[in-house]
Amino acid sequence: MIFESHAHYDDEAFDTDRDELLPRLRQQGIGYVMNISSDISSVSACIALAEKYPFVYAAAGIHPDDTGELNEDNFEWLKKQCGHKKVLAVGEIGLDYYWDNVEREVQKKWFARQLALANEMSLPVVIHSRDAAKDTLDIMKAEKAVEKRGVIHCFSYTKESAREFLAMGYLIGVGGVVTFRNAKKLRECVAYVPMDRILLETDSPYLAPVPYRGKRNCSGYLPYVAEKIAEIKGISGEEVIEVTEKNAKRLFMGNEDFEAK
């Protein structure tokens, strides 16, 4: 079954039909969903969804655009949430120099702190990095990355950057953007990255693949992403789904043969 490695079903875009949509995903071949938090309030919402749906798991972390809300008190609270049995990663964390909504030094401080938290909690990380490849890599190296590794979500850099992240043991998250006409650079990266280092993701409700580009995204559209990767790799969509499921289980569950109870 398909392993959705990055979604935001706590987002208000799903407020009207969340409880109808999530159960329907199982019928669409979605076996697992990693629901990723972005700010303090979404950490609680992600955990609540993971508690409600057996096939949904959570990542707890603060997106770089929201690191301005972090302080020592709520960071200690975040650490406690990372101990929840259905929290399988710290994320999404990282650096975003495209929007620059938070001072870069603040972003860098809390990125480093959350990498250290992941090490302390023995959890992998989900990294958001936009227009910040060098600083992202420098901080990861300074913090000795994380023992459990992680994924570079919504990868948007060059093949050369991909090589560096792969050398550190990281996986590459690929979503709907790979189907866009102007995504030549990403398709070159997908061709370069070994299949055992790729994860399927949507970033729902954002970045829906062609033919749904511009509409609300959901995990049910992941077959379009899998088929594009298959086309690039010269393999079947079924193989892409099978391999990426194992990759995600190995990263998040620590066992590629994991089966949800």
Number of C-alpha atoms within 10 A of each C-alpha: 15 28 26 27 29 28 22 25 27 23 16 10 15 18 10 9 9 16 12 10 15 21 13 13 19 17 10 15 15 21 17 23 26 26 30 32 29 22 22 20 11 20 24 17 19 27 25 16 20 21 16 11 13 13 21 23 25 32 29 33 34 30 26 30 21 16 25 16 12 16 10 8 8 12 19 12 11 21 18 11 19 24 14 13 12 19 24 24 27 30 33 28 31 32 29 23 18 10 11 14 14 17 14 16 10 14 25 19 13 22 28 19 15 25 29 18 21 26 20 12 17 18 27 26 33 28 27 22 26 20 15 16 18 11 16 22 17 12 17 19 12 10 16 14 23 22 16 18 23 27 27 25 28 25 23 23 16 13 18 11 16 22 14 12 20 17 10 17 15 25 27 27 25 27 30 29 22 28 22 16 8 10 13 13 13 21 21 14 22 25 16 15 18 13 19 15 19 23 29 30 28 28 25 25 19 18 21 26 25 17 12 13 15 11 13 14 22 24 29 19 22 24 21 20 25 27 19 21 26 20 13 15 18 10 12 15 18 14 14 24 23 14 19 26 26 20 23 27 18 14 24 24 17 15 13 16 11 13 11 9 5
